[in-house]
Amino acid sequence: MFFEAGNLKKLPRTGWLLRGVSNPESIADHSYRVALITLFLADSLKENGIEIDVERALKIAILHDLAEARITDVPLTAQYYLDKGKAEKKAAMEMFIKAGSLAKEYFRLWREYEEGLSLEGRLVKFADKLEMLIQALEYEQTGFKNLDEFWSALEKLRESEFYEYFKELVEGLARLHKQKL
């Protein structure tokens, strides 16, 4: 599984490629920053009296894109035509089987993210969207255009149960994006 997971370091995030970013981040680059954002957000929630299992959230963040080592990063345009959820679920199940006795736990954690079954899973989903917007802003700041479709994720962040805690962060990103227009 460790060698297969190494594919994440080689596989680019296809959404950026399709928008003309010539040397986009890898899936592993994205996953690392999602885990880092998750750590900071989870610790911040804890400081605000929210009962959250930081270790569980970090495990979910680390595992959330692992299946993409097999199915790659399927862009939104292709997901319309494919059953990405089914393919990703099958890939995750097969990869986690290699984890032996931890397979069921890892698959359960992955599902918590995919299906929003826990506070921790939903936090990682929030961190995932936040990371994508940070990356979009970084690409915009280096001159890439036509990334507006990614900014539709702002609405998902604003609708999230975590928005009230991280409103300043989300709206700060929105302001920086608008300054680039």
Secondary structure, 3 states (H helix, E strand, C coil): CHHHHCHHHHCECHHHHHCCCCCCCEHHHHHHHHHHHHHHHHHHHHHCCCCCCHHHHHHHHHHCCCCHHHHCCCCHHHHCCCCHHHHHHHHHHHHHHCCHHHHHHHHHHHHHHHHCCCHHHHHHHHHHHHHHHHHHHHHHHCCCCCCHHHHHHHHHHHHCCCHHHHHHHHHHHHHHHHHHC
